[in-house]
Amino acid sequence: MTKELHQKYLEFFKKNFSYIEIVDFNSIKIRGEYYRIQRCNLHFIADAIIETDHLQTVSFKTILELSKALKTTNSTLLQTFYSVKVKSQKTIDLFIELAKNPNATTEAQFQEELQAAA
């Protein structure tokens, strides 16, 4: 990621998310929690923030876990996750769990939650 694109992400955060504070070029605070940004992860953090913005009580930990899940999951599961615009906290938690430990039971619950949200 170029420095210019990195800076655009930071400007996007500052402009659109009141609970994100830009500390410096490599650091942000999300809901008061300090996070040191690695350029290779910044777009995953941005996706996680965008996907959870409608959840007023989403924790800093959930945002970080979601960003890691978005980075590591397979493309089919990722496509399924993005197919529903507004997701519940439970849907996000199930997605994170599936990224960590894929299994049929959790995937079935995840699919049910997505269908209920759609």
C-alpha positions as CSV (number, residue, x, y, z in Angstrom):
1,M,0.0,0.0,0.0
2,T,1.4,3.4,-0.9
3,K,1.7,6.2,1.6
4,E,-0.9,8.2,-0.4
5,L,-3.5,5.4,-0.2
6,H,-2.7,4.9,3.5
7,Q,-3.3,8.7,4.0
8,K,-6.6,8.4,2.1
9,Y,-7.8,5.6,4.5
10,L,-6.9,7.8,7.5
11,E,-8.8,10.7,6.0
12,F,-11.8,8.4,5.3
13,F,-11.8,7.2,8.9
14,K,-11.6,10.8,10.3
15,K,-14.4,12.1,8.0
16,N,-16.9,9.2,8.4
17,F,-16.5,7.6,11.8
18,S,-16.7,9.8,14.9
19,Y,-15.5,7.0,17.2
20,I,-12.1,6.8,15.4
21,E,-9.3,9.2,16.3
22,I,-6.2,9.5,14.2
23,V,-3.3,9.6,16.5
24,D,-0.6,9.7,13.9
25,F,0.3,8.2,10.5
26,N,0.6,4.7,11.9
27,S,-1.8,4.8,14.9
28,I,-5.5,5.2,15.5
29,K,-7.8,4.9,18.4
30,I,-11.1,3.0,18.0
31,R,-13.6,3.6,20.8
32,G,-10.7,4.9,22.9
33,E,-8.5,1.8,22.3
34,Y,-5.1,2.4,20.8
35,Y,-4.1,0.5,17.6
36,R,-0.8,0.6,15.7
37,I,-1.6,0.2,12.0
38,Q,0.4,-2.1,9.7
39,R,-0.1,-0.9,6.1
40,C,-0.8,-4.4,4.9
41,N,-3.7,-4.7,7.3
42,L,-5.3,-1.3,6.9
43,H,-7.8,-2.2,4.3
44,F,-9.0,-5.2,6.4
45,I,-9.4,-2.9,9.4
46,A,-11.4,-0.5,7.1
47,D,-13.7,-3.3,6.0
48,A,-14.3,-4.4,9.5
49,I,-15.1,-0.9,10.6
50,I,-17.5,-0.4,7.7
51,E,-19.2,-3.8,8.3
52,T,-19.8,-3.1,12.0
53,D,-20.5,0.6,11.9
54,H,-24.3,0.1,12.3
55,L,-23.6,-1.8,15.6
56,Q,-23.3,1.0,18.2
57,T,-21.8,-1.2,20.8
58,V,-19.3,-3.3,18.8
59,S,-16.1,-3.7,20.7
60,F,-12.6,-2.8,19.6
61,K,-11.7,-6.5,20.0
62,T,-14.5,-7.6,17.7
63,I,-13.3,-5.1,15.0
64,L,-9.8,-6.5,15.2
65,E,-11.0,-10.1,15.2
66,L,-13.2,-9.4,12.2
67,S,-10.3,-7.7,10.3
68,K,-8.2,-10.8,10.9
69,A,-11.1,-13.1,9.8
70,L,-11.6,-11.1,6.6
71,K,-7.9,-11.5,5.9
72,T,-7.7,-15.2,6.5
73,T,-11.0,-16.7,5.3
74,N,-11.7,-18.4,2.0
75,S,-13.3,-16.5,-0.9
76,T,-16.6,-18.5,-0.8
77,L,-17.2,-17.6,2.9
78,L,-16.1,-14.1,2.3
79,Q,-18.5,-13.7,-0.6
80,T,-21.3,-15.1,1.5
81,F,-20.4,-12.7,4.3
82,Y,-20.5,-9.6,2.0
83,S,-23.8,-10.7,0.4
84,V,-25.9,-9.3,3.2
85,K,-25.5,-5.6,3.9
86,V,-26.6,-5.2,7.5
87,K,-25.4,-8.0,9.8
88,S,-26.3,-8.7,13.4
89,Q,-23.6,-9.0,16.1
90,K,-24.4,-12.8,16.1
91,T,-23.7,-13.0,12.4
92,I,-20.4,-11.3,12.8
93,D,-19.4,-13.5,15.8
94,L,-20.3,-16.6,13.8
95,F,-18.2,-15.4,10.8
96,I,-15.2,-14.8,13.1
97,E,-15.7,-18.3,14.6
98,L,-15.9,-19.9,11.2
99,A,-12.7,-18.2,10.1
100,K,-10.9,-19.6,13.2
101,N,-12.5,-23.1,13.3
102,P,-14.5,-24.1,10.2
103,N,-17.2,-26.6,11.0
104,A,-20.6,-27.6,9.6
105,T,-22.7,-26.7,12.7
106,T,-21.3,-23.1,12.9
107,E,-21.7,-22.7,9.2
108,A,-25.3,-23.8,9.3
109,Q,-26.0,-21.2,12.1
110,F,-24.1,-18.6,10.1
111,Q,-26.3,-19.3,7.0
112,E,-29.5,-19.1,9.1
113,E,-28.4,-15.7,10.5
114,L,-27.7,-14.4,7.1
115,Q,-31.0,-15.5,5.7
116,A,-32.8,-13.9,8.6
117,A,-31.0,-10.6,8.0
118,A,-31.7,-10.7,4.2
